[in-house]
Amino acid sequence: MNNLFSLKGKKVVLTGAAGFFGTYFAEALLSAEADKVFCVDVSEPGLADLKKRLGASSSKQVEYVVLDQGDQKMVAKVFGKLAEHGVDVLINNSFVFGAPTGFAPARGRIEDATFEQLQKSFESGIYWSIQATQIFAEASKKSDKPLSVINLGSMYSVVVPSPTLYEGFDYYNPPGYSMAKTGLVAFTKYTAAWMGPLVRANILCPGAIPNDEKKSANSEQNKNDAFRQRMIDRTALKRLGHPNDLVGTVVFLASDASSYITGQMIVVDGGWTIV
Ligand SMILES: NC(=O)c1ccc[n+]([C@@H]2O[C@H](COP(=O)([O-])OP(=O)(O)OC[C@H]3O[C@@H](n4cnc5c(N)ncnc54)[C@H](O)[C@@H]3O)[C@@H](O)[C@H]2O)c1
């Protein structure tokens, strides 16, 4: 039974690897004995921190790849090279949080979200997953090797942020985020329908998991106890999530245990979206 969830012999590409979730995903992939994890991120210092955290014992299993996914030519080159290794799993986890996508401090509400904010949301929230999938799916076709694509959605792939959650606070979740994460669901299903059976694609939709560990665009709201309590109140399991709540699903979707699952949204949100 244990072998079903083993990633022995599998090579994984993980984007946004230096981020809050990425760090835990990398650790979980290593624990599941992945053959190789290509940890991709634009942040060189972030990758250096990750390297420290994963430790010397993982040095044979991990390769750190500095890449700006906003540079399409460079992505084609670097991912093209990685694809030559015979990648089994692609985890599309990167996203641009912060002012460029309308998160704090420069905010764009639905009434005044700018073209630039929406463009960055759709570029990083949808297009980066599309470009990576195209490259690794093409390689999988050429080599006749299965590929499991895991996209990172959100509870806001399922519902939009409720205005009542933010009532009385200065912050909110910008519209481009939910729109991008919803579009990513359609892309996931499209991939599953059109690139199968060799390629499986699923979308993991996490709930409220405040980043308490790294500096983030949402630091202000993450630290506000009244706001945190409001998020807890909306969650059936009456607690906020932690990246460790997600890693089981990541390993499951990467492994052969999920071999008959494709085009699905796996919502790991403590019950946020059920009412
Ligand atoms: N934290 C949450 O509560 C939450 C909830 C639901 C979904 N998600 C989704 O999970 C994923 C990870 O979220 P997180 O909280 O770990 O965010 P994070 O900001 O900590 O991680 C995102 C990573 O993407 C990288 N990145 C940004 N721009 C890049 C570029 N140009 N090229 C390459 N890499 C780039 C960043 O450097 C960062 O390490 C995202 O897709 C996010 O939308 C997060």
The ligand as a Tripos MOL2 file, in Angstrom:
@<TRIPOS>MOLECULE
LIG
   44    48     1     0     0
SMALL
NO_CHARGES

@<TRIPOS>ATOM
      1 N1         -1.2780   31.0530    0.8040 N.am      1 LIG1
      2 C1         -2.5610   30.8040    0.6070 C.2       1 LIG1
      3 O1         -3.3990   30.9720    1.5070 O.2       1 LIG1
      4 C2         -3.0520   30.2650   -0.7060 C.ar      1 LIG1
      5 C3         -4.3900   29.8550   -0.7720 C.ar      1 LIG1
      6 C4         -4.8700   29.3390   -1.9570 C.ar      1 LIG1
      7 C5         -4.0320   29.1990   -3.0420 C.ar      1 LIG1
      8 N2         -2.7340   29.6040   -2.9620 N.ar      1 LIG1
      9 C6         -1.8930   29.4180   -4.1620 C.3       1 LIG1
     10 O2         -0.7670   28.6240   -3.8340 O.3       1 LIG1
     11 C7          0.3650   29.0070   -4.6110 C.3       1 LIG1
     12 C8          1.5340   29.3100   -3.6870 C.3       1 LIG1
     13 O3          1.1670   30.3430   -2.7830 O.3       1 LIG1
     14 P1          2.1350   30.8500   -1.6260 P.3       1 LIG1
     15 O4          1.2700   31.3470   -0.5350 O.co2     1 LIG1
     16 O5          3.1600   29.8290   -1.3500 O.co2     1 LIG1
     17 O6          2.7890   32.1410   -2.3440 O.3       1 LIG1
     18 P2          4.2960   32.6710   -2.3060 P.3       1 LIG1
     19 O7          4.2460   34.0910   -2.7690 O.co2     1 LIG1
     20 O8          4.9260   32.3930   -1.0000 O.co2     1 LIG1
     21 O9          5.0080   31.7660   -3.4190 O.3       1 LIG1
     22 C9          4.9470   32.0720   -4.7860 C.3       1 LIG1
     23 C10         6.3300   31.8990   -5.3830 C.3       1 LIG1
     24 O10         6.2730   32.2610   -6.7730 O.3       1 LIG1
     25 C11         7.4970   32.8800   -7.0850 C.3       1 LIG1
     26 N3          7.4300   33.7620   -8.2480 N.ar      1 LIG1
     27 C12         6.8780   35.0080   -8.2970 C.ar      1 LIG1
     28 N4          7.1460   35.5880   -9.4620 N.ar      1 LIG1
     29 C13         7.8710   34.6960  -10.1850 C.ar      1 LIG1
     30 C14         8.4610   34.7360  -11.4770 C.ar      1 LIG1
     31 N5          8.3950   35.8420  -12.2460 N.pl3     1 LIG1
     32 N6          9.0990   33.6260  -11.9190 N.ar      1 LIG1
     33 C15         9.2060   32.5220  -11.1460 C.ar      1 LIG1
     34 N7          8.7060   32.4320   -9.8870 N.ar      1 LIG1
     35 C16         8.0380   33.5130   -9.4240 C.ar      1 LIG1
     36 C17         7.8230   33.7110   -5.8510 C.3       1 LIG1
     37 O11         9.2010   34.0810   -5.7920 O.3       1 LIG1
     38 C18         7.3840   32.8080   -4.7200 C.3       1 LIG1
     39 O12         8.4590   32.0590   -4.2010 O.3       1 LIG1
     40 C19        -0.0880   30.2030   -5.4460 C.3       1 LIG1
     41 O13        -0.4430   29.7540   -6.7350 O.3       1 LIG1
     42 C20        -1.2900   30.7130   -4.6930 C.3       1 LIG1
     43 O14        -2.1820   31.4130   -5.5140 O.3       1 LIG1
     44 C21        -2.2160   30.1350   -1.8140 C.ar      1 LIG1
@<TRIPOS>BOND
     1     1     2 1
     2     2     3 2
     3     2     4 1
     4     4     5 ar
     5     4    44 ar
     6     5     6 ar
     7     6     7 ar
     8     7     8 ar
     9     8     9 1
    10     8    44 ar
    11     9    10 1
    12     9    42 1
    13    10    11 1
    14    11    12 1
    15    11    40 1
    16    12    13 1
    17    13    14 1
    18    14    15 2
    19    14    16 1
    20    14    17 1
    21    17    18 1
    22    18    19 2
    23    18    20 1
    24    18    21 1
    25    21    22 1
    26    22    23 1
    27    23    24 1
    28    23    38 1
    29    24    25 1
    30    25    26 1
    31    25    36 1
    32    26    27 ar
    33    26    35 ar
    34    27    28 ar
    35    28    29 ar
    36    29    30 ar
    37    29    35 ar
    38    30    31 1
    39    30    32 ar
    40    32    33 ar
    41    33    34 ar
    42    34    35 ar
    43    36    37 1
    44    36    38 1
    45    38    39 1
    46    40    41 1
    47    40    42 1
    48    42    43 1
@<TRIPOS>SUBSTRUCTURE
     1 LIG1         1 GROUP 0 **** ****
